[in-house]
Amino acid sequence: MTFTQRHLLGIEHLHPTEITTLLDLAEDYVRLNRSAAKHSDALAGLTQINMFFENSTRTQASFELAGMRLGADVMNMGMASSSVKKGETLIDTALTLNAMQPDLLVVRHPSSGAADLLAQKVKCAVLNAGDGKHEHPTQALLDALTIRRAKGRLHRLSIAICGDIAHSRVARSNMLLLGKMENRVRLIGPPTLLPSGISEFGVEVFHDMHEGLKDVDVVMMLRLQKERMDGGFIPSEREYYHRYGLDAEKLAQAKEDAIVMHPGPMNRGVEIDGDIADDINRSVIQEQVEMGVAVRMAAMDLLARNLKAHRSAQPASVLV
């Protein structure tokens, strides 16, 4: 299998063949997770540390479960009460982690570039679980796996990403991945929620849901990230839902077999109608959660293989 990365910091540096390799392995883990045993020894004897400087029930639980099912020793560091809150720098934290000899480090941080900084300072594989407004690579990969399973392919599809694009690392990672896999990507949202320089991503931009959803294969909704907003980006939630919330009338513009996605957590009645979110014929939101565990298992498995190969190639004096 082709996967040469030592860390998973973003989609930007992944080659399309590496994306395919990871998704193909994730398919094996989907089957494993649906079996009675649900366990592998791919990470047996390895230590995984989860450091979440931001709360995320879904992502943290998914990474924790993925590591346990692969046989790793998994430790969750409570960053809310950690030394970082007492003034310790991220680099000092990295030095402390090095002394613990971890093999896999999963990091979620409110500052863009934090995962990359840690990757430069630690001796283990680093997985970015979301850094500021930069990237969220495993979310894009699990979305890709969900799309591929639902549509039978991951190329030449028309995919609409709708809502708060400006504050969304999920949107950025998805734009990068879907573009690499030769899909037509549309962004739909009010001008206040679209980032500057968006044309550099090679996407189409719409400010009207009816026009933007016309004949798309996939509708990916995003939540309003109020915690990242410091001004009046929308008139009101009620007005936002009227213009940009996904309901049956707007969804009718998409293809009849279009699927509906959402990374969660959802604001029902703000960016998506509850009936649409729960429609088993259109919504694949629960499948996204399931695919998240399999994709994170695949990512950690591949990084662990590369880590072992790198360590075995090093002189003994370097490893001490």
C-alpha positions in Angstrom: 0.0 0.0 0.0 1.1 3.5 -0.8 1.3 5.8 2.3 4.6 7.5 3.1 3.5 10.1 5.7 5.0 10.1 9.1 2.3 12.4 10.5 -1.3 13.2 9.5 -1.4 17.0 9.9 -3.7 17.9 7.0 -5.0 16.9 3.6 -2.8 19.4 1.7 0.3 17.1 1.6 -1.6 13.8 0.9 -1.3 12.4 -2.7 -4.5 11.0 -4.2 -3.0 7.5 -4.0 -2.4 7.9 -0.3 -6.0 9.0 0.2 -7.2 5.9 -1.7 -4.8 3.6 0.3 -6.2 5.0 3.6 -9.8 4.6 2.5 -9.3 1.1 1.2 -7.8 0.1 4.6 -10.7 1.8 6.4 -13.1 -0.5 4.5 -11.4 -3.4 6.1 -11.9 -1.8 9.5 -15.6 -1.1 8.8 -16.0 -4.9 8.3 -14.0 -5.5 11.5 -16.1 -3.1 13.5 -19.2 -4.8 12.3 -18.0 -8.2 13.4 -18.4 -9.8 16.8 -14.7 -9.5 17.8 -14.0 -5.8 16.8 -10.4 -6.1 17.8 -7.0 -6.1 16.1 -3.4 -6.1 17.4 -2.1 -3.6 14.8 -1.1 -1.2 17.7 -0.3 -3.8 20.3 2.5 -2.6 22.6 2.1 1.0 21.4 1.0 4.0 23.4 -1.6 6.6 22.1 -2.0 9.9 23.9 -5.1 12.1 23.2 -4.6 15.8 23.9 -7.8 17.8 23.3 -7.3 21.5 24.1 -10.9 21.9 22.7 -13.9 19.9 23.7 -15.1 17.4 21.1 -17.2 14.5 22.3 -17.4 12.8 18.8 -13.9 13.1 17.7 -12.2 12.3 21.0 -14.5 9.3 21.6 -13.9 8.1 18.0 -10.1 8.3 18.4 -10.2 6.6 21.8 -12.3 3.8 20.5 -10.2 3.4 17.4 -7.0 3.1 19.5 -8.5 0.6 21.9 -9.8 -1.6 19.1 -6.3 -1.7 17.6 -4.8 -2.8 20.8 -3.0 0.4 21.9 -2.6 1.7 25.4 -4.7 4.8 25.3 -4.4 7.8 27.6 -6.6 10.9 27.5 -4.9 14.0 28.9 -7.2 16.4 30.7 -6.0 19.6 29.1 -8.6 21.8 30.9 -6.7 21.2 34.1 -3.3 20.6 32.7 0.0 22.5 33.1 -0.8 24.4 29.9 -3.5 26.2 31.9 -0.8 27.1 34.5 1.4 28.8 31.9 3.3 25.9 30.3 4.1 26.5 26.6 3.2 24.0 23.9 6.9 23.3 23.3 7.4 22.5 27.0 4.4 20.2 26.8 6.1 18.5 23.8 9.3 17.9 25.8 7.3 16.4 28.6 5.5 14.1 26.2 8.8 12.9 24.7 9.9 11.7 28.1 6.7 9.5 28.3 7.8 7.8 25.0 4.4 7.8 23.3 4.0 6.3 19.8 0.9 8.2 18.6 -0.2 11.7 19.6 -3.7 12.9 18.7 -4.0 16.7 19.1 -6.9 19.1 18.9 -6.1 22.7 19.5 -7.7 26.1 19.0 -4.6 27.6 17.3 -3.8 26.9 13.6 -0.5 25.2 13.3 -0.3 23.7 16.8 -0.3 20.1 15.6 2.5 20.9 13.1 4.6 22.6 15.9 4.2 19.5 18.1 5.2 17.2 15.2 8.4 19.1 14.9 9.2 18.6 18.6 8.1 15.0 19.4 9.5 11.7 18.3 6.2 10.0 17.7 3.5 10.2 15.0 1.1 13.1 15.3 -2.5 13.2 14.1 -4.3 16.5 13.8 -7.8 16.2 15.2 -8.5 19.9 14.3 -6.3 23.0 14.6 -8.0 26.4 14.7 -9.5 27.3 11.3 -6.8 25.3 9.5 -7.6 21.7 8.9 -9.5 18.6 10.3 -8.1 15.8 8.0 -9.7 12.8 9.5 -13.2 14.4 9.2 -12.6 15.0 5.5 -11.4 11.4 5.1 -14.4 9.9 6.9 -16.6 12.1 4.8 -14.9 10.8 1.7 -15.4 7.2 2.8 -19.0 7.9 3.4 -19.5 9.5 0.0 -17.6 6.6 -1.7 -19.7 4.0 -0.1 -23.0 5.8 -0.8 -22.1 6.7 -4.4 -19.8 3.9 -5.4 -17.0 6.3 -6.4 -15.2 9.4 -5.2 -14.6 11.3 -8.4 -16.6 13.4 -10.9 -19.3 14.1 -8.4 -21.0 17.5 -7.8 -20.7 18.3 -4.1 -22.1 21.3 -2.3 -20.7 22.5 1.0 -23.1 24.9 2.7 -23.1 27.3 5.5 -20.3 28.8 7.7 -17.4 28.2 5.4 -15.2 31.0 6.8 -14.8 29.4 10.3 -14.8 25.8 9.2 -11.6 23.7 9.2 -13.9 20.8 8.0 -14.8 22.8 4.9 -11.1 23.5 4.2 -10.0 19.9 4.5 -13.0 18.7 2.4 -12.3 21.3 -0.4 -8.7 20.1 -0.6 -9.6 16.4 -0.6 -12.5 16.5 -3.0 -10.5 18.7 -5.3 -7.6 16.2 -5.3 -10.1 13.5 -6.2 -11.4 15.4 -9.2 -14.8 16.4 -7.9 -16.8 19.6 -8.7 -17.1 21.5 -5.4 -19.6 24.3 -4.8 -19.7 26.5 -1.8 -23.0 28.0 -0.7 -23.3 30.7 2.0 -23.8 34.4 2.7 -20.8 36.6 1.8 -20.1 37.2 5.5 -19.4 33.5 6.0 -17.2 32.9 3.0 -13.4 33.5 3.4 -11.4 35.9 1.3 -9.3 34.3 -1.5 -11.8 31.4 -1.8 -11.3 31.3 -5.6 -7.8 29.9 -5.0 -9.4 26.6 -4.1 -10.9 26.1 -7.6 -14.5 26.0 -6.3 -17.7 27.6 -7.5 -19.3 30.1 -5.1 -23.1 30.6 -4.7 -25.1 32.9 -2.3 -28.4 31.3 -3.1 -29.2 27.7 -1.9 -31.7 27.0 -4.8 -29.2 27.9 -7.4 -26.2 26.2 -5.7 -28.0 22.9 -4.9 -29.1 22.5 -8.5 -28.4 18.8 -9.6 -25.7 18.1 -6.9 -24.9 14.6 -5.8 -24.0 15.5 -2.2 -25.2 18.2 0.2 -22.8 18.8 3.0 -24.2 21.1 5.7 -22.0 23.0 8.3 -23.0 24.4 11.6 -22.7 28.0 12.6 -19.5 28.2 14.6 -20.5 30.9 17.0 -17.5 30.3 19.3 -15.3 31.6 16.4 -17.4 34.6 15.6 -16.7 38.0 17.1 -19.3 40.1 15.2 -22.6 40.1 13.5 -22.1 37.6 10.7 -25.9 36.9 10.3 -29.0 39.0 10.9 -30.6 36.2 13.1 -30.8 32.5 13.3 -34.3 32.6 12.1 -33.4 34.6 9.0 -30.3 32.3 8.4 -32.5 29.2 8.5 -35.0 30.8 6.0 -32.2 31.5 3.5 -29.6 28.8 4.2 -31.1 26.1 6.3 -31.6 22.8 4.5 -35.3 21.9 4.2 -37.3 19.7 1.8 -38.0 22.5 -0.5 -34.3 23.4 -1.0 -33.2 19.8 -1.1 -35.6 19.2 -4.0 -33.2 21.2 -6.2 -30.5 18.5 -5.8 -30.6 15.1 -7.6 -33.2 12.7 -6.4 -30.6 10.4 -5.0 -28.5 13.1 -3.4 -27.2 12.4 0.1 -27.2 14.8 3.0 -24.2 15.1 5.3 -23.3 17.0 8.5 -20.1 16.7 10.6 -22.0 17.4 13.8 -22.9 18.6 16.2 -26.1 19.8 14.5 -28.2 22.8 15.2 -31.6 21.6 14.2 -33.8 24.3 12.9 -30.7 26.5 12.2 -28.7 24.9 9.4 -30.8 21.8 8.9 -34.4 20.7 9.3 -34.7 17.8 11.8 -36.8 15.7 9.4 -34.1 15.9 6.8 -31.4 15.0 9.3 -33.4 11.9 10.3 -34.5 10.8 6.8 -32.9 7.4 6.4 -33.3 7.6 2.6 -31.3 10.8 2.3 -29.2 11.4 5.4 -25.9 9.6 6.0 -25.1 11.5 9.1 -25.0 8.4 11.3 -22.9 6.6 8.7 -20.4 9.4 9.0 -20.0 8.7 12.7 -19.5 5.0 12.0 -16.9 5.7 9.3 -15.1 8.0 11.7 -13.9 5.1 13.8 -12.8 3.0 10.8 -10.9 5.9 9.2 -9.1 6.8 12.4 -8.1 3.2 12.9 -6.7 3.1 9.3 -4.8 6.4 9.8 -3.2 5.2 13.1 -2.4 1.8 11.6 -0.6 3.3 8.6 1.3 5.9 10.7 2.3 3.2 13.1 3.7 1.0 10.3 5.8 4.0 9.0 6.9 4.8 12.6 8.1 1.2 13.1 9.9 1.2 9.8 11.6 4.6 10.6 12.7 3.4 14.1 14.1 0.1 12.8 16.2 2.1 10.2 17.7 4.3 12.9 21.0 3.4 14.7 20.6 2.2 18.2 22.4 5.3 19.6 19.7 7.6 18.0 16.8 5.7 19.6 18.2 6.0 23.1 
